[in-house]
Amino acid sequence: MADTQIAFTELLGRRVRLGTWEDQKISTYRKIREALEAGRWDNAAELEAYFIDEANVSFTLYRQWIHDLNGYLRDTGVDAAKIADRNDQAIKLAELPDGSPWQPRRHWDRFLSEMQATTAATYREQPAEAERLLDVAKETWRQCHDRDVDHTYALMSLVLEELGEPAIRDMYDRVLMPLFVWRYEKFDIDKHPWDQALETLMLVACEAMRGHLVGPERTGDMELIELEDRFILRFDSCGSGGRTVRGDWIERTPARMEAPYNWAVTQEKHSWNHYTPGVCLYCSHCIVLMEEMPIDRFGYPVRVIDPPTYPDTNPDPDARQQCQWQMFKDPTKVPEEYYARVGRTKPAAFGSRAMGARELPVLNAGLPGAG
């Protein structure tokens, strides 16, 4: 079996994991284990370093989100004591399984140290020990990631509770606009040919969801289907919004809309929840970022999102809701129905110039994983 290559690509201006789309749907965690079992020590170590890169995209993103969500609450006049209480609640409920307090940067440092130990065992050509240490590190990253998601959701819930559901869209303008300007301008057909943009879109989609540790085993493995006109990614479930709705099946905690969390879920119909009550506040960011903002600026969604809804009560694990992303090979051929469910009408012409979009300064968002 050939090595899975990590290499620099001009498409993103950084290194990525290369390979066919069938290979991209396989988690980097699983690729590391394959390399260890085959005795490909250098390749395993390279993949171990890239596993950290994948995780760092989310870890750094949540540092920005938690900061900006707190800022939005302050700037909109929410009582400072209520903001402090919600942050305290999120941190208290994030207590680790061993009873120790949740400190995100300390946990991130623990993950880095465990990955360093994994690589040391790899270069000592001790595959069993390296696999054991990799499993420990992956679990540390899962704990870190999931608690950051909970903290963001706790703050989003406070926005709804204090300011009402319409404030959620305004909140996302504050939280997502730097990300959109920095990361999504490369999907404007006036600036980049779509065959190039689509490859970038697919690469970063697979990379991001591997980093979120999607899937029932929280390994980062996903389903990828190629049709004549589109690619479809499915996650059972995603490690962020899907876990929020379904509950944590590893730590056996409930959906975050239930006790002891009792955080909010949409009860009203809005474009940013597909006019569907029950779409979680976190999942709504995908609709805003990948459908609404691109449609308004480019005339088409860059991804079409089908999120889960709360509650997900089917007792059959094989029948539970999955999240689905669709990426069209020609963005101008996205069906009208996907515009209607975000309250838009499909335009006659496409691209930022046709949409009359003003030029936006490309900001350095200070985040890894450009794309």
C-alpha positions as CSV (number, residue, x, y, z in Angstrom):
1,M,0.0,0.0,0.0
2,A,1.4,3.4,-1.0
3,D,2.2,6.1,1.5
4,T,-0.5,8.8,2.1
5,Q,1.3,11.9,1.1
6,I,1.4,15.3,2.9
7,A,2.6,18.0,0.6
8,F,2.4,21.7,0.0
9,T,-0.3,22.8,-2.5
10,E,-0.5,26.1,-4.3
11,L,-4.3,25.8,-4.1
12,L,-4.2,26.6,-0.4
13,G,-0.7,28.0,0.1
14,R,0.1,25.3,2.8
15,R,0.5,21.6,3.2
16,V,-2.5,19.2,3.0
17,R,-3.1,15.5,2.8
18,L,-3.2,14.5,-0.8
19,G,-4.9,11.5,-2.4
20,T,-8.1,10.4,-4.2
21,W,-11.5,11.4,-2.8
22,E,-12.0,7.8,-1.7
23,D,-8.8,8.1,0.3
24,Q,-9.7,11.6,1.7
25,K,-12.8,10.1,3.4
26,I,-10.6,7.9,5.5
27,S,-9.5,9.5,8.8
28,T,-5.9,10.5,9.4
29,Y,-6.1,8.5,12.6
30,R,-6.8,5.3,10.6
31,K,-4.1,6.2,8.1
32,I,-1.6,6.5,10.9
33,R,-2.6,3.0,12.2
34,E,-2.2,1.6,8.6
35,A,1.3,3.0,8.3
36,L,2.3,1.7,11.7
37,E,1.0,-1.8,11.0
38,A,2.9,-1.7,7.6
39,G,6.1,-0.5,9.3
40,R,6.2,2.7,7.3
41,W,7.7,4.7,10.1
42,D,8.5,7.9,8.3
43,N,5.0,8.1,6.8
44,A,3.4,7.3,10.1
45,A,5.3,10.1,11.8
46,E,4.4,12.6,9.0
47,L,0.8,11.7,9.4
48,E,1.0,12.1,13.1
49,A,2.3,15.6,12.7
50,Y,-0.6,16.3,10.2
51,F,-3.1,14.9,12.7
52,I,-2.1,17.8,15.0
53,D,-2.6,20.2,12.1
54,E,-6.1,19.0,11.5
55,A,-7.0,19.4,15.2
56,N,-5.4,22.8,15.5
57,V,-7.8,24.2,12.9
58,S,-10.7,23.6,15.3
59,F,-8.8,24.4,18.5
60,T,-7.8,27.8,17.2
61,L,-11.2,28.5,15.7
62,Y,-13.0,27.9,19.0
63,R,-10.6,30.3,20.7
64,Q,-11.9,33.0,18.3
65,W,-15.5,32.0,18.6
66,I,-15.7,31.9,22.4
67,H,-14.0,35.3,22.5
68,D,-16.3,36.8,19.9
69,L,-19.5,35.3,21.4
70,N,-18.6,36.9,24.7
71,G,-18.0,40.2,23.0
72,Y,-21.3,40.0,21.2
73,L,-23.2,39.4,24.4
74,R,-21.4,42.3,26.1
75,D,-21.9,44.7,23.1
76,T,-25.6,44.0,22.9
77,G,-26.1,44.9,26.6
78,V,-26.6,41.4,28.2
79,D,-25.9,41.7,31.9
80,A,-22.3,41.0,32.7
81,A,-23.3,38.7,35.6
82,K,-25.4,36.6,33.3
83,I,-22.5,36.2,30.9
84,A,-20.1,35.3,33.7
85,D,-22.6,32.7,35.1
86,R,-23.0,31.1,31.6
87,N,-19.2,30.8,31.1
88,D,-18.9,29.4,34.6
89,Q,-21.7,26.9,33.9
90,A,-20.1,25.7,30.7
91,I,-16.7,25.2,32.4
92,K,-18.2,23.4,35.4
93,L,-20.2,21.0,33.1
94,A,-17.0,20.4,31.1
95,E,-15.3,18.7,34.1
96,L,-13.2,15.9,32.8
97,P,-14.2,12.2,33.3
98,D,-11.5,11.8,36.0
99,G,-13.0,14.8,37.9
100,S,-10.3,17.3,37.1
101,P,-11.3,20.8,36.0
102,W,-11.5,21.8,32.4
103,Q,-8.7,24.0,31.2
104,P,-8.6,24.0,27.4
105,R,-5.0,25.2,26.9
106,R,-3.7,22.7,29.4
107,H,-5.7,19.9,27.7
108,W,-4.3,21.0,24.3
109,D,-0.7,20.8,25.7
110,R,-1.5,17.3,27.0
111,F,-2.6,16.3,23.5
112,L,0.6,17.7,22.0
113,S,2.7,15.8,24.5
114,E,0.9,12.6,23.9
115,M,1.4,13.0,20.1
116,Q,5.1,13.6,20.7
117,A,5.2,10.4,22.7
118,T,3.4,8.6,19.8
119,T,6.0,9.8,17.3
120,A,8.8,8.8,19.6
121,A,7.4,5.2,19.8
122,T,7.0,5.3,16.0
123,Y,10.7,6.1,15.5
124,R,11.6,3.4,18.0
125,E,9.7,1.0,15.7
126,Q,7.3,0.0,18.4
127,P,3.9,-0.2,16.5
128,A,1.8,-1.6,19.4
129,E,3.0,1.1,21.8
130,A,2.6,3.8,19.2
131,E,-1.0,2.7,18.5
132,R,-1.8,2.6,22.2
133,L,-0.4,6.2,22.6
134,L,-2.3,7.4,19.5
135,D,-5.5,6.1,21.0
136,V,-4.8,8.0,24.2
137,A,-4.0,11.2,22.3
138,K,-7.1,10.9,20.1
139,E,-9.3,10.6,23.2
140,T,-7.6,13.7,24.7
141,W,-8.3,15.6,21.5
142,R,-11.9,14.4,21.5
143,Q,-12.4,15.6,25.0
144,C,-10.8,19.0,24.2
145,H,-12.8,19.5,21.0
146,D,-16.2,18.5,22.4
147,R,-15.9,20.8,25.5
148,D,-15.1,23.7,23.3
149,V,-18.2,23.0,21.2
150,D,-20.2,22.9,24.4
151,H,-18.8,26.2,25.5
152,T,-19.7,27.9,22.2
153,Y,-23.2,26.4,22.4
154,A,-23.7,27.6,25.9
155,L,-23.0,31.2,24.8
156,M,-25.2,30.9,21.6
157,S,-28.0,29.7,23.9
158,L,-27.6,32.8,26.1
159,V,-27.9,35.0,23.0
160,L,-31.2,33.4,22.2
161,E,-32.4,33.5,25.8
162,E,-31.6,37.1,26.3
163,L,-32.1,38.6,22.8
164,G,-34.5,36.3,21.0
165,E,-34.1,34.0,18.0
166,P,-33.7,36.8,15.4
167,A,-30.5,37.8,17.2
168,I,-28.8,34.6,16.1
169,R,-28.3,35.7,12.5
170,D,-26.8,39.0,13.7
171,M,-24.6,37.1,16.1
172,Y,-23.3,35.0,13.2
173,D,-22.4,38.1,11.2
174,R,-20.2,39.0,14.1
175,V,-18.6,35.6,14.6
176,L,-18.4,34.4,11.0
177,M,-17.7,37.4,8.8
178,P,-13.9,37.3,9.3
179,L,-13.9,33.6,8.5
180,F,-16.1,34.1,5.4
181,V,-13.9,37.0,4.0
182,W,-10.7,35.1,4.7
183,R,-11.7,31.6,3.7
184,Y,-14.6,31.8,1.2
185,E,-13.5,34.4,-1.4
186,K,-11.6,31.6,-3.2
187,F,-15.0,30.1,-4.1
188,D,-16.0,33.2,-6.2
189,I,-16.2,32.1,-9.9
190,D,-15.2,35.6,-10.9
191,K,-11.9,35.1,-9.3
192,H,-11.1,31.4,-9.6
193,P,-12.2,28.7,-12.1
194,W,-14.6,26.4,-10.4
195,D,-12.7,23.2,-11.2
196,Q,-9.9,24.6,-9.0
197,A,-12.3,26.0,-6.4
198,L,-14.1,22.7,-6.2
199,E,-10.9,20.8,-5.5
200,T,-10.1,23.3,-2.8
201,L,-13.6,23.0,-1.4
202,M,-13.5,19.3,-1.2
203,L,-10.0,19.2,0.3
204,V,-10.9,21.5,3.1
205,A,-14.2,19.9,3.7
206,C,-12.6,16.5,4.2
207,E,-9.8,18.0,6.3
208,A,-12.2,19.9,8.6
209,M,-14.4,17.0,9.3
210,R,-11.5,14.6,10.0
211,G,-10.3,17.2,12.5
212,H,-13.8,17.3,14.1
213,L,-13.5,13.5,14.6
214,V,-16.8,12.8,12.8
215,G,-18.3,9.3,12.9
216,P,-19.7,6.9,15.4
217,E,-16.3,5.9,16.7
218,R,-15.1,9.5,16.7
219,T,-12.2,8.7,14.4
220,G,-12.8,11.2,11.6
221,D,-14.1,8.7,9.0
222,M,-17.0,9.7,6.8
223,E,-19.1,8.6,3.8
224,L,-18.3,10.1,0.4
225,I,-20.5,9.6,-2.6
226,E,-19.8,10.9,-6.1
227,L,-22.7,11.5,-8.4
228,E,-22.7,12.9,-11.9
229,D,-23.4,16.4,-10.8
230,R,-22.2,16.6,-7.2
231,F,-20.2,15.1,-4.3
232,I,-22.0,14.2,-1.1
233,L,-20.3,13.9,2.3
234,R,-22.3,12.3,5.2
235,F,-21.3,12.2,8.8
236,D,-22.8,9.8,11.4
237,S,-22.7,12.1,13.1
238,C,-20.5,15.1,13.0
239,G,-18.6,15.7,16.1
240,S,-20.0,19.2,16.8
241,G,-23.6,20.0,16.0
242,G,-24.6,16.3,15.5
243,R,-23.2,15.4,19.0
244,T,-25.0,18.5,20.4
245,V,-28.3,17.2,19.1
246,R,-27.7,13.5,19.7
247,G,-25.8,13.6,23.0
248,D,-22.3,12.2,23.7
249,W,-22.4,8.5,23.1
250,I,-18.9,8.0,24.4
251,E,-19.2,9.9,27.7
252,R,-22.9,9.0,27.9
253,T,-24.2,12.5,28.4
254,P,-27.5,13.7,26.9
255,A,-28.3,16.2,24.2
256,R,-27.3,19.7,25.2
257,M,-31.0,20.7,25.2
258,E,-31.6,18.5,28.2
259,A,-30.5,18.5,31.9
260,P,-28.1,19.4,33.2
261,Y,-27.3,21.7,30.3
262,N,-30.8,22.9,29.3
263,W,-29.5,25.0,26.4
264,A,-31.8,26.3,23.8
265,V,-32.8,25.0,20.3
266,T,-34.7,26.9,17.7
267,Q,-38.4,27.0,18.1
268,E,-39.2,29.4,15.3
269,K,-38.8,29.4,11.6
270,H,-36.0,31.4,10.0
271,S,-34.0,31.2,6.8
272,W,-30.9,30.3,8.8
273,N,-32.6,27.1,10.1
274,H,-34.3,26.2,6.8
275,Y,-37.6,27.3,8.4
276,T,-37.3,24.2,10.5
277,P,-37.6,24.3,14.3
278,G,-35.2,21.9,16.0
279,V,-32.1,22.8,14.0
280,C,-29.5,23.5,16.7
281,L,-27.9,26.9,17.0
282,Y,-24.5,25.5,16.2
283,C,-25.7,23.7,13.1
284,S,-27.2,27.0,11.9
285,H,-23.7,28.4,11.3
286,C,-23.2,25.9,8.4
287,I,-26.4,27.2,6.8
288,V,-25.3,30.9,7.2
289,L,-21.7,30.4,6.2
290,M,-22.1,27.9,3.4
291,E,-25.5,28.8,1.9
292,E,-26.7,32.3,2.9
293,M,-23.5,34.3,2.7
294,P,-22.3,32.7,-0.5
295,I,-25.7,33.0,-2.2
296,D,-25.9,36.7,-1.3
297,R,-22.3,37.3,-2.5
298,F,-21.7,34.9,-5.4
299,G,-25.2,33.8,-6.4
300,Y,-24.9,30.2,-5.3
301,P,-24.2,28.1,-2.1
302,V,-20.8,26.6,-1.9
303,R,-22.2,23.7,0.1
304,V,-25.8,22.6,0.5
305,I,-26.4,21.5,4.1
306,D,-28.8,19.0,5.5
307,P,-28.4,19.2,9.3
308,P,-30.0,17.0,11.9
309,T,-32.8,18.2,14.1
310,Y,-33.6,17.8,17.8
311,P,-34.8,15.5,19.1
312,D,-33.0,12.5,17.5
313,T,-34.9,9.8,19.4
314,N,-34.7,6.8,17.0
315,P,-33.5,3.9,19.2
316,D,-31.9,2.1,16.2
317,P,-28.3,3.4,15.8
318,D,-28.5,2.6,12.1
319,A,-31.5,4.8,11.6
320,R,-30.3,7.9,13.4
321,Q,-30.0,11.2,11.6
322,Q,-26.8,12.0,9.7
323,C,-25.5,15.4,8.6
324,Q,-25.0,15.8,4.9
325,W,-23.1,18.2,2.7
326,Q,-23.5,18.5,-1.0
327,M,-20.9,20.2,-3.3
328,F,-22.0,20.7,-6.9
329,K,-19.6,20.3,-9.8
330,D,-21.2,23.3,-11.4
331,P,-22.4,25.8,-8.8
332,T,-24.7,27.5,-11.3
333,K,-26.7,24.3,-11.5
334,V,-27.7,24.1,-7.8
335,P,-31.5,23.4,-7.9
336,E,-33.9,26.2,-7.1
337,E,-35.3,24.3,-4.1
338,Y,-32.0,24.9,-2.2
339,Y,-32.4,28.6,-2.6
340,A,-36.1,28.6,-1.5
341,R,-35.3,27.0,1.9
342,V,-33.1,29.9,2.8
343,G,-35.5,32.5,1.5
344,R,-33.6,33.3,-1.6
345,T,-34.4,33.2,-5.4
346,K,-31.9,31.7,-7.8
347,P,-30.4,34.6,-9.9
348,A,-29.9,34.7,-13.6
349,A,-26.2,35.5,-13.4
350,F,-23.5,34.4,-11.0
351,G,-20.3,35.6,-9.4
352,S,-19.6,38.6,-7.2
353,R,-19.7,41.1,-10.0
354,A,-23.1,39.9,-11.2
355,M,-24.4,40.0,-7.6
356,G,-23.1,43.6,-7.2
357,A,-21.0,42.6,-4.2
358,R,-18.5,45.2,-3.0
359,E,-14.9,44.2,-2.8
360,L,-14.0,43.0,0.7
361,P,-10.5,43.3,2.2
362,V,-9.1,39.8,2.7
363,L,-8.3,39.7,6.4
364,N,-5.6,37.8,8.2
365,A,-7.9,36.0,10.6
366,G,-5.0,34.5,12.5
367,L,-6.3,31.0,12.0
368,P,-4.7,27.9,10.7
369,G,-6.2,25.8,7.9
370,A,-6.8,28.5,5.3
371,G,-9.4,27.2,3.0
